[in-house]
Amino acid sequence: MLNLENIELRVLSWGTRKLKLDKLFDKVNEDFMYSFEKFPEAWTGLMYSEFFMTKVLANPVNFNKFHKAERDEFSPSEEHLLKLWRKEPPVWSLFLADQAGKKNEFEITDYFTGEKRSLFSPAVNDFYKEEANGCRPFLAFLVRAEAGWETYGIVRHYKSYRFEDFTGFISFLDQPLFEKEGLTGIISKYFAGFLAIDRGMELPEIEIKGEPACLCWSEIMLPDFDPAVFKNELRLSAQEDDFFKFVPYESTPDAYNFELYFEKDTEEVCMVSTFRRGYDELVSIIGREYVLDPEPDYCFSLNFYATMLTETDVEPSLNEWFEIFLEAKAEEEEDAYYDEVLDDINDLFADAAKAYSNGEEFDFENRASQLGLSSDIALEVQQLADKFSAGNSIEIEGGFEYPVPPPAKRLQFDLEFDRQQLFLYSYGKETEELFFKSVDEQYDESDYVELDAVIEEEFFLAFEDSGTPIMNSWFYMMCHKHDQWISVRDYAVEILKLFGHIFLPMLETDNKGFITELSRFAAVELKALGLIDIEAAPRLSKVDDGNYKIKPSKLFRSFIHLNRGNFKSQ
């Protein structure tokens, strides 16, 4: 058994001083180290050493620099070992192990290269004693010894993973790098981003109907694909625009179910099953009309696939098909929830308003409980109702008529774009073309991709925490007055009537000061963003008092639309 203590110390010291590997370790791995929080305490320490040894000893350039700088620190036996490593560098290997007869001695075969090695490893022997087989993958950092190879650091044995899992994982992670530098290059670059799959190493194999479950799929082009041809075998399960999901026409407990996804525009098809038999059955059905490769593009054990999704940055293409229908279902459920909850909140507000107008006390929590609302919502509604009832004290001339939002809807006005349900946004071709025609040259393509966030940021910079309700109020009114020229002062007046009693103290200003701030903001920022048209270029005095007229631009009308489906009309 090799004694690598001195070499390891030299690697850690030199790697820290010359390559700053301590800082690189944190930078490369910080997003993935949470995966190892429940592992033995020594695990991450060994990973740290593995990282250094990989970066220094498995990299020929770094190895030569290290050896030249530290050679005086090594004993003759260590120097002999380093010469062996120069000829046969340390390497990461995913391997199958076969007992060679003697204790701790194995003949291993690298899964990716097919190279055979003689390995001495008590750790591999321990796994053999526990499970009496080596058919599952082993992963380890291997170093050359006089008589063969030995393991350094952690020996990983994956109880339910299959070798094919790693092929698929690497193809999604970085196939070009793998083809150039092999597994060692992949682990050297990604390290914890790859080794995070260790999180599922102890999970038992998942079996369904007595067979190992796996996720097999292929993505192929089927020209002129017509689902009607397979009407006796395939049944339409769901549709979202031009995306279709088909399942077996008849599903029984004994059947090996499958799913077929179809995009009409591109004629792309995804065939998937959680059983190899199910996949094979689907291939035989579609194979009546098309010549298909019987082998799936990917086949993952369920444990590996789940661990890959939750612990790594890899996003398999299959998830894109799943999410089309999962997101649609989630949106439907969320919309239904909001419809129901907001109806109840409207009822709570209405009951409170009636009690307030009669000078009666109102028990928010009790009434909320009757409506099925939580005590937290009851408290929030009470605080908001108190603020709105106090808002009647603001009196100011001007404004215009529009559908004033009911109390429950006003809860949404203090929420950012991605949380509220007031508006729908279109990032379509028309919006994109209008954006680049309308906006100031200070904005570019990156701003268009996050246009909603850019707009929010401008309001925040101008009005701080009050920016969100001011923005939402203004845009709500503009959506109702989309083709009319209205003065900025009138918009400001209506915003003040809604929420002035809330944000004026926060902005430390009065009605006149707010009108001036809003008017200047419109003339500069909203105009630069291309969201408004100005009837005539105003003089400075008109800008300050808001006496110039604007209307929503074509860009505004293309990008922002009222969401008319999520609230009960009042």
C-alpha positions as CSV (number, residue, x, y, z in Angstrom):
1,M,0.0,0.0,0.0
2,L,1.5,3.3,-1.1
3,N,2.4,6.0,1.5
4,L,1.5,9.3,-0.3
5,E,1.4,11.5,2.7
6,N,4.5,13.6,1.8
7,I,3.5,13.9,-1.9
8,E,0.0,14.9,-0.9
9,L,1.4,17.7,1.4
10,R,3.7,18.9,-1.3
11,V,0.8,19.0,-3.9
12,L,-1.5,20.9,-1.5
13,S,1.2,23.4,-0.7
14,W,2.5,24.0,-4.2
15,G,-1.1,24.0,-5.7
16,T,-2.1,26.7,-3.2
17,R,0.9,28.9,-3.7
18,K,1.3,28.6,-7.5
19,L,-2.1,27.7,-8.9
20,K,-4.4,29.2,-6.2
21,L,-6.3,25.9,-6.1
22,D,-7.8,26.7,-2.7
23,K,-9.7,29.6,-4.2
24,L,-10.4,27.7,-7.4
25,F,-11.9,24.9,-5.4
26,D,-14.4,27.3,-3.8
27,K,-15.2,29.0,-7.1
28,V,-15.8,25.9,-9.1
29,N,-17.6,23.8,-6.5
30,E,-19.5,26.2,-4.2
31,D,-22.8,25.7,-6.0
32,F,-22.7,21.9,-5.5
33,M,-21.2,21.3,-2.1
34,Y,-24.6,21.3,-0.4
35,S,-25.0,17.9,-2.0
36,F,-22.5,16.5,0.5
37,E,-23.9,18.2,3.7
38,K,-25.1,14.8,5.1
39,F,-22.0,12.8,4.1
40,P,-19.4,11.9,6.7
41,E,-17.3,14.9,7.8
42,A,-14.1,13.5,6.3
43,W,-15.7,13.2,2.8
44,T,-15.4,16.8,1.8
45,G,-11.8,16.9,3.1
46,L,-10.9,13.9,0.8
47,M,-12.7,15.7,-2.1
48,Y,-10.5,18.7,-1.5
49,S,-7.3,16.5,-1.7
50,E,-8.7,14.7,-4.8
51,F,-9.2,18.1,-6.5
52,F,-5.6,19.2,-5.9
53,M,-4.2,15.8,-6.9
54,T,-6.2,15.9,-10.1
55,K,-5.3,19.5,-11.0
56,V,-1.6,18.9,-10.4
57,L,-0.7,15.3,-11.0
58,A,-3.2,14.4,-13.8
59,N,-2.2,17.5,-15.8
60,P,1.1,16.9,-17.6
61,V,2.0,20.6,-17.7
62,N,1.3,21.2,-14.0
63,F,3.0,17.9,-13.2
64,N,6.2,18.9,-14.8
65,K,6.2,22.3,-13.1
66,F,5.4,20.7,-9.7
67,H,8.1,18.0,-10.0
68,K,10.7,20.5,-11.1
69,A,9.9,22.9,-8.1
70,E,9.6,20.2,-5.4
71,R,12.0,17.4,-6.4
72,D,14.4,18.2,-3.5
73,E,11.6,17.4,-1.1
74,F,11.1,13.8,-2.1
75,S,12.8,10.5,-1.0
76,P,14.2,8.1,-3.5
77,S,11.2,5.9,-3.4
78,E,8.9,8.9,-3.9
79,E,11.0,10.1,-6.8
80,H,10.8,6.7,-8.3
81,L,7.0,6.8,-8.0
82,L,6.8,10.2,-9.6
83,K,8.8,8.9,-12.6
84,L,6.2,6.1,-12.9
85,W,3.5,8.7,-13.0
86,R,5.3,10.7,-15.6
87,K,5.0,7.7,-17.9
88,E,1.5,6.7,-16.8
89,P,-0.3,9.7,-15.2
90,P,-2.9,9.3,-12.5
91,V,-6.4,9.0,-14.0
92,W,-10.0,8.9,-13.0
93,S,-11.7,5.7,-14.0
94,L,-15.2,4.3,-14.0
95,F,-14.7,0.6,-13.9
96,L,-16.0,-2.9,-13.5
97,A,-14.1,-5.0,-11.0
98,D,-13.4,-8.7,-10.9
99,Q,-11.7,-10.4,-8.0
100,A,-8.3,-11.7,-9.0
101,G,-8.1,-14.4,-6.3
102,K,-6.0,-12.8,-3.6
103,K,-7.5,-10.5,-1.0
104,N,-7.7,-6.8,-2.1
105,E,-6.5,-7.7,-5.6
106,F,-8.7,-7.1,-8.6
107,E,-8.7,-7.1,-12.4
108,I,-10.6,-4.0,-13.5
109,T,-11.9,-2.8,-16.9
110,D,-12.3,0.9,-17.6
111,Y,-15.9,1.3,-18.9
112,F,-15.0,4.1,-21.4
113,T,-11.6,3.1,-22.7
114,G,-11.8,-0.7,-22.3
115,E,-8.3,-0.6,-20.7
116,K,-7.6,-3.4,-18.2
117,R,-5.6,-2.8,-15.0
118,S,-4.4,-4.8,-12.0
119,L,-5.7,-3.0,-8.9
120,F,-4.9,-3.3,-5.3
121,S,-7.7,-1.8,-3.2
122,P,-8.9,-2.7,0.3
123,A,-11.9,-0.3,-0.2
124,V,-13.1,-2.2,-3.3
125,N,-12.6,-5.4,-1.4
126,D,-14.9,-4.1,1.4
127,F,-17.7,-3.5,-1.1
128,Y,-17.2,-7.0,-2.4
129,K,-17.7,-8.4,1.1
130,E,-20.9,-6.4,1.5
131,E,-22.5,-7.1,-1.8
132,A,-20.6,-10.1,-3.2
133,N,-20.4,-8.6,-6.7
134,G,-18.7,-5.8,-8.6
135,C,-21.2,-5.5,-11.4
136,R,-22.2,-2.0,-10.4
137,P,-19.9,0.9,-11.3
138,F,-16.9,1.9,-9.3
139,L,-15.4,5.4,-9.6
140,A,-12.0,6.3,-8.3
141,F,-8.8,8.3,-8.9
142,L,-6.1,5.7,-9.7
143,V,-2.4,6.1,-9.3
144,R,0.4,3.8,-10.6
145,A,2.3,1.6,-8.2
146,E,5.2,-0.7,-8.8
147,A,3.1,-3.8,-9.3
148,G,0.0,-2.3,-10.6
149,W,-2.5,0.5,-9.7
150,E,-4.0,1.7,-6.4
151,T,-6.8,4.0,-5.5
152,Y,-6.3,7.5,-4.0
153,G,-9.0,9.2,-2.0
154,I,-12.6,8.0,-2.1
155,V,-13.7,4.8,-3.8
156,R,-17.3,5.3,-4.9
157,H,-19.5,2.4,-5.5
158,Y,-23.0,3.1,-7.0
159,K,-25.5,0.5,-5.8
160,S,-28.3,1.3,-8.3
161,Y,-26.6,3.2,-11.0
162,R,-25.7,1.6,-14.4
163,F,-22.7,2.3,-16.5
164,E,-24.9,3.7,-19.3
165,D,-26.1,6.4,-16.9
166,F,-22.7,8.0,-17.0
167,T,-22.6,7.9,-20.8
168,G,-25.8,9.9,-21.0
169,F,-24.8,12.2,-18.1
170,I,-21.6,13.2,-19.8
171,S,-23.2,13.7,-23.2
172,F,-25.4,16.4,-21.6
173,L,-22.6,17.8,-19.4
174,D,-19.8,18.3,-22.0
175,Q,-19.4,15.7,-24.7
176,P,-16.7,17.7,-26.7
177,L,-14.5,17.9,-23.7
178,F,-15.0,14.2,-22.9
179,E,-14.0,13.2,-26.5
180,K,-10.8,15.3,-26.2
181,E,-9.7,14.7,-22.6
182,G,-11.8,11.7,-21.3
183,L,-13.3,11.2,-17.9
184,T,-10.3,12.8,-16.2
185,G,-10.8,16.0,-18.1
186,I,-14.5,16.1,-17.3
187,I,-13.9,15.7,-13.5
188,S,-11.0,18.1,-13.5
189,K,-13.2,20.8,-15.0
190,Y,-16.5,20.2,-13.3
191,F,-15.5,18.2,-10.2
192,A,-18.3,18.6,-7.6
193,G,-20.6,19.5,-10.5
194,F,-20.0,15.9,-11.7
195,L,-19.5,14.2,-8.3
196,A,-22.8,15.6,-7.0
197,I,-24.3,12.4,-8.4
198,D,-22.7,10.7,-5.3
199,R,-25.8,12.0,-3.4
200,G,-27.7,8.9,-4.7
201,M,-25.0,6.3,-4.5
202,E,-26.6,4.4,-1.6
203,L,-30.1,4.4,-3.0
204,P,-31.5,0.9,-3.7
205,E,-32.6,0.0,-7.2
206,I,-36.2,0.9,-8.1
207,E,-38.2,-1.9,-9.4
208,I,-41.7,-1.8,-10.9
209,K,-43.6,-5.0,-11.7
210,G,-40.5,-6.9,-10.6
211,E,-38.3,-5.3,-13.2
212,P,-35.7,-2.5,-12.9
213,A,-37.3,0.8,-13.8
214,C,-35.4,3.0,-16.3
215,L,-36.2,6.1,-18.3
216,C,-35.6,5.5,-22.0
217,W,-36.2,8.0,-24.7
218,S,-35.3,9.1,-28.2
219,E,-35.9,12.3,-30.1
220,I,-36.3,11.9,-33.9
221,M,-37.8,13.6,-36.9
222,L,-40.8,11.8,-38.5
223,P,-41.7,13.5,-41.8
224,D,-45.4,13.7,-42.5
225,F,-46.2,12.0,-39.1
226,D,-49.9,11.4,-38.9
227,P,-51.1,10.2,-35.4
228,A,-54.4,9.1,-37.0
229,V,-52.6,6.2,-38.6
230,F,-52.0,4.8,-35.1
231,K,-55.4,5.5,-33.7
232,N,-55.9,2.0,-32.5
233,E,-52.7,2.1,-30.5
234,L,-52.3,5.8,-29.5
235,R,-54.7,8.1,-27.7
236,L,-54.4,11.9,-27.4
237,S,-53.8,12.7,-23.7
238,A,-53.0,16.4,-23.9
239,Q,-52.5,19.3,-26.3
240,E,-50.8,22.7,-25.9
241,D,-50.8,24.7,-29.1
242,D,-48.9,22.7,-31.6
243,F,-47.6,20.2,-29.0
244,F,-49.4,16.8,-28.6
245,K,-49.0,14.1,-26.0
246,F,-50.1,10.5,-26.8
247,V,-50.4,7.5,-24.5
248,P,-51.4,3.9,-25.1
249,Y,-55.0,3.6,-26.4
250,E,-55.7,1.1,-23.7
251,S,-53.8,1.1,-20.3
252,T,-53.9,-1.9,-18.1
253,P,-52.0,-2.7,-14.8
254,D,-49.9,-5.2,-16.7
255,A,-49.1,-2.9,-19.6
256,Y,-45.7,-1.3,-20.0
257,N,-46.9,2.2,-20.6
258,F,-45.2,4.8,-22.8
259,E,-45.7,8.3,-24.0
260,L,-45.2,9.9,-27.4
261,Y,-44.7,13.7,-27.7
262,F,-45.2,15.4,-31.1
263,E,-44.5,19.0,-32.2
264,K,-46.5,19.6,-35.4
265,D,-44.5,22.5,-36.8
266,T,-41.1,20.8,-36.7
267,E,-42.4,17.2,-37.1
268,E,-40.2,16.3,-34.1
269,V,-41.2,13.3,-32.0
270,C,-40.1,12.2,-28.5
271,M,-40.7,8.6,-27.6
272,V,-40.4,7.7,-23.9
273,S,-41.1,5.0,-21.4
274,T,-40.1,4.0,-17.9
275,F,-39.5,0.5,-19.0
276,R,-37.3,-0.8,-21.8
277,R,-40.2,-3.1,-22.8
278,G,-42.5,-0.1,-23.0
279,Y,-40.1,1.7,-25.3
280,D,-39.6,-1.4,-27.5
281,E,-43.4,-1.7,-27.8
282,L,-43.7,1.9,-28.9
283,V,-40.9,1.4,-31.4
284,S,-42.7,-1.6,-32.9
285,I,-45.9,0.5,-33.3
286,I,-44.3,3.5,-35.0
287,G,-41.9,1.1,-36.9
288,R,-44.9,-0.1,-39.0
289,E,-44.6,3.2,-40.9
290,Y,-41.0,4.3,-40.3
291,V,-37.6,2.7,-40.1
292,L,-36.4,3.2,-36.5
293,D,-33.2,2.5,-34.6
294,P,-34.3,-0.1,-31.9
295,E,-31.9,1.4,-29.4
296,P,-33.1,4.5,-27.5
297,D,-30.9,7.7,-27.5
298,Y,-30.8,7.6,-23.7
299,C,-31.6,5.1,-21.0
300,F,-31.2,6.2,-17.4
301,S,-31.9,4.3,-14.1
302,L,-34.5,6.3,-12.3
303,N,-32.3,7.0,-9.3
304,F,-29.5,8.4,-11.4
305,Y,-31.9,10.5,-13.4
306,A,-33.5,12.0,-10.3
307,T,-30.1,12.7,-8.7
308,M,-28.9,14.3,-11.9
309,L,-31.9,16.6,-12.0
310,T,-31.7,17.7,-8.4
311,E,-28.0,17.9,-7.7
312,T,-26.3,18.9,-11.0
313,D,-26.7,21.7,-13.6
314,V,-27.6,19.2,-16.3
315,E,-31.0,19.7,-18.0
316,P,-31.8,16.7,-20.1
317,S,-33.7,17.5,-23.3
318,L,-36.6,15.2,-22.2
319,N,-37.5,17.7,-19.5
320,E,-38.3,20.3,-22.2
321,W,-41.1,18.0,-23.4
322,F,-42.4,17.3,-19.9
323,E,-42.4,20.9,-18.9
324,I,-44.6,22.0,-21.8
325,F,-47.5,20.1,-20.3
326,L,-46.5,20.3,-16.6
327,E,-46.3,24.1,-16.7
328,A,-49.6,24.4,-18.5
329,K,-51.3,22.2,-15.8
330,A,-49.6,24.2,-13.1
331,E,-50.8,27.5,-14.6
332,E,-54.4,26.1,-14.8
333,E,-54.3,25.0,-11.2
334,E,-52.7,28.3,-10.1
335,D,-55.3,30.3,-12.0
336,A,-58.1,28.3,-10.5
337,Y,-56.6,28.9,-7.0
338,Y,-56.3,32.6,-7.6
339,D,-59.9,32.8,-8.9
340,E,-61.2,31.2,-5.8
341,V,-59.0,32.9,-3.3
342,L,-59.4,36.4,-4.8
343,D,-63.2,35.9,-4.9
344,D,-63.0,35.2,-1.2
345,I,-60.8,38.2,-0.5
346,N,-63.2,40.4,-2.4
347,D,-66.0,39.1,-0.3
348,L,-64.0,39.7,2.9
349,F,-63.3,43.3,1.7
350,A,-67.0,43.8,0.9
351,D,-68.1,42.6,4.3
352,A,-65.5,44.8,6.0
353,A,-66.6,47.9,3.9
354,K,-70.2,47.4,4.8
355,A,-69.3,47.2,8.6
356,Y,-67.0,50.2,8.3
357,S,-69.7,52.3,6.6
358,N,-72.1,51.4,9.4
359,G,-69.6,52.3,12.1
360,E,-69.5,48.7,13.3
361,E,-66.6,46.6,14.4
362,F,-65.5,43.8,12.1
363,D,-63.9,40.5,13.0
364,F,-61.5,39.9,10.1
365,E,-60.1,36.6,11.4
366,N,-63.5,35.0,12.1
367,R,-64.9,36.0,8.7
368,A,-61.7,34.9,7.0
369,S,-62.0,31.5,8.7
370,Q,-65.6,31.1,7.4
371,L,-64.3,31.8,3.9
372,G,-61.5,29.3,4.2
373,L,-58.8,32.0,4.3
374,S,-55.8,31.9,6.6
375,S,-55.2,34.2,9.6
376,D,-52.2,35.7,7.8
377,I,-54.4,36.7,4.9
378,A,-57.0,38.1,7.4
379,L,-54.3,40.3,9.0
380,E,-53.0,41.5,5.6
381,V,-56.5,42.3,4.4
382,Q,-57.3,44.2,7.7
383,Q,-54.1,46.3,7.4
384,L,-54.8,47.0,3.8
385,A,-58.5,47.8,4.5
386,D,-57.4,50.3,7.2
387,K,-55.0,51.9,4.7
388,F,-57.6,52.2,2.0
389,S,-60.2,53.5,4.3
390,A,-57.8,56.2,5.4
391,G,-57.1,57.1,1.8
392,N,-60.3,59.1,1.4
393,S,-58.5,62.0,3.1
394,I,-56.7,62.9,-0.1
395,E,-58.6,65.5,-2.1
396,I,-57.3,66.8,-5.4
397,E,-58.9,68.1,-8.6
398,G,-58.4,66.4,-11.9
399,G,-58.3,62.9,-13.1
400,F,-60.6,60.8,-15.4
401,E,-63.0,58.0,-15.4
402,Y,-61.9,54.4,-15.7
403,P,-62.8,51.0,-14.0
404,V,-61.3,51.6,-10.5
405,P,-59.9,48.3,-9.3
406,P,-61.9,46.7,-6.5
407,P,-60.1,46.3,-3.1
408,A,-59.0,42.6,-3.6
409,K,-57.4,43.4,-6.9
410,R,-55.4,46.3,-5.3
411,L,-53.5,43.7,-3.4
412,Q,-51.8,42.8,-6.6
413,F,-50.6,46.4,-7.2
414,D,-47.7,46.0,-4.7
415,L,-46.3,42.9,-6.4
416,E,-43.6,42.7,-9.0
417,F,-44.4,41.6,-12.6
418,D,-43.4,38.0,-12.0
419,R,-45.7,37.6,-9.0
420,Q,-48.8,39.5,-9.8
421,Q,-51.7,38.6,-12.0
422,L,-52.6,42.0,-13.4
423,F,-50.9,41.8,-16.8
424,L,-49.9,39.4,-19.5
425,Y,-46.7,40.1,-21.4
426,S,-45.9,39.3,-25.0
427,Y,-42.3,38.8,-26.1
428,G,-43.4,38.1,-29.7
429,K,-41.9,39.1,-33.0
430,E,-43.9,42.4,-33.2
431,T,-42.8,43.4,-29.7
432,E,-39.2,42.7,-30.5
433,E,-39.3,44.8,-33.7
434,L,-41.1,47.7,-32.0
435,F,-38.5,47.6,-29.1
436,F,-35.6,48.1,-31.4
437,K,-37.4,50.9,-33.3
438,S,-38.7,52.7,-30.2
439,V,-36.1,52.6,-27.4
440,D,-33.2,55.0,-26.8
441,E,-29.8,53.8,-27.9
442,Q,-28.8,53.1,-24.3
443,Y,-30.8,49.9,-24.4
444,D,-29.8,46.8,-26.3
445,E,-30.8,43.2,-27.0
446,S,-30.0,42.1,-23.4
447,D,-32.5,44.7,-22.1
448,Y,-35.2,43.3,-24.4
449,V,-34.8,39.8,-23.1
450,E,-35.5,41.1,-19.6
451,L,-37.7,44.1,-20.6
452,D,-40.1,43.6,-17.6
453,A,-37.1,43.7,-15.2
454,V,-35.7,46.7,-16.9
455,I,-38.9,48.6,-16.5
456,E,-39.2,47.7,-12.9
457,E,-35.7,48.8,-12.2
458,E,-36.4,52.3,-13.7
459,F,-39.4,52.7,-11.4
460,F,-37.5,51.5,-8.4
461,L,-34.6,53.9,-9.1
462,A,-37.1,56.8,-9.3
463,F,-39.5,55.9,-6.5
464,E,-37.8,53.3,-4.4
465,D,-40.2,50.9,-2.7
466,S,-43.2,52.9,-3.9
467,G,-42.2,52.2,-7.5
468,T,-44.1,48.9,-7.8
469,P,-47.6,50.2,-6.9
470,I,-47.0,53.4,-8.9
471,M,-45.9,51.4,-11.9
472,N,-48.8,48.9,-11.7
473,S,-51.4,51.6,-11.2
474,W,-50.2,53.7,-14.1
475,F,-50.0,50.7,-16.5
476,Y,-53.4,49.5,-15.4
477,M,-54.9,52.9,-16.3
478,M,-52.9,53.1,-19.6
479,C,-54.3,49.7,-20.6
480,H,-57.8,51.1,-20.1
481,K,-57.0,54.3,-22.0
482,H,-54.7,52.8,-24.6
483,D,-55.8,55.0,-27.5
484,Q,-56.5,58.3,-25.7
485,W,-54.3,61.4,-25.2
486,I,-54.4,62.1,-21.4
487,S,-52.2,64.5,-19.4
488,V,-49.6,63.1,-17.1
489,R,-51.1,65.3,-14.3
490,D,-54.4,63.4,-14.7
491,Y,-52.6,60.1,-14.4
492,A,-50.8,61.3,-11.3
493,V,-54.1,62.5,-9.8
494,E,-55.7,59.0,-10.2
495,I,-52.6,57.3,-8.8
496,L,-52.7,59.6,-5.8
497,K,-56.4,58.8,-5.3
498,L,-55.6,55.1,-5.2
499,F,-52.4,54.9,-3.1
500,G,-51.2,58.5,-2.4
501,H,-51.9,58.1,1.3
502,I,-49.5,55.1,1.4
503,F,-46.6,56.3,-0.7
504,L,-46.5,60.0,-0.2
505,P,-45.1,59.7,3.4
506,M,-42.5,57.2,2.1
507,L,-41.4,59.5,-0.7
508,E,-41.4,62.5,1.8
509,T,-43.3,64.7,-0.6
510,D,-46.8,66.2,-1.2
511,N,-49.3,66.0,-4.1
512,K,-47.5,68.8,-6.1
513,G,-44.1,67.3,-5.6
514,F,-45.3,63.8,-6.7
515,I,-46.9,65.2,-9.9
516,T,-43.6,66.9,-10.8
517,E,-41.6,63.7,-10.1
518,L,-43.9,61.5,-12.1
519,S,-44.1,64.0,-15.0
520,R,-40.3,64.2,-15.3
521,F,-40.0,60.5,-15.1
522,A,-42.5,60.1,-18.0
523,A,-40.8,62.6,-20.2
524,V,-37.4,61.1,-19.7
525,E,-37.5,57.4,-18.7
526,L,-40.8,56.2,-20.1
527,K,-40.0,58.0,-23.4
528,A,-36.5,56.5,-23.5
529,L,-38.0,53.0,-23.0
530,G,-40.4,53.6,-25.9
531,L,-43.5,53.0,-23.7
532,I,-45.3,56.3,-24.4
533,D,-45.9,58.7,-27.2
534,I,-46.0,62.5,-26.3
535,E,-48.5,64.6,-28.2
536,A,-46.2,67.6,-28.5
537,A,-42.7,68.3,-27.0
538,P,-43.5,70.1,-23.7
539,R,-41.8,73.1,-22.3
540,L,-40.0,72.7,-19.0
541,S,-42.8,74.4,-17.1
542,K,-45.4,72.0,-18.6
543,V,-43.1,69.1,-17.7
544,D,-43.0,70.2,-14.0
545,D,-46.8,70.5,-13.7
546,G,-47.7,67.5,-15.8
547,N,-49.7,69.5,-18.3
548,Y,-48.7,67.7,-21.4
549,K,-50.5,64.7,-22.9
550,I,-49.3,61.2,-23.5
551,K,-50.7,57.9,-24.7
552,P,-49.4,54.3,-24.6
553,S,-47.0,53.6,-27.5
554,K,-47.3,50.7,-30.0
555,L,-44.6,49.0,-28.0
556,F,-46.5,49.3,-24.8
557,R,-49.7,48.0,-26.4
558,S,-47.9,45.1,-28.0
559,F,-46.0,44.1,-24.8
560,I,-48.4,44.7,-21.9
561,H,-52.0,43.5,-21.8
562,L,-54.6,43.3,-19.1
563,N,-55.1,39.9,-17.7
564,R,-58.9,39.8,-17.8
565,G,-59.3,36.2,-16.7
566,N,-58.1,36.1,-13.1
567,F,-60.5,38.4,-11.2
568,K,-64.2,38.6,-10.7
569,S,-65.6,41.7,-12.3
570,Q,-67.0,44.3,-9.9
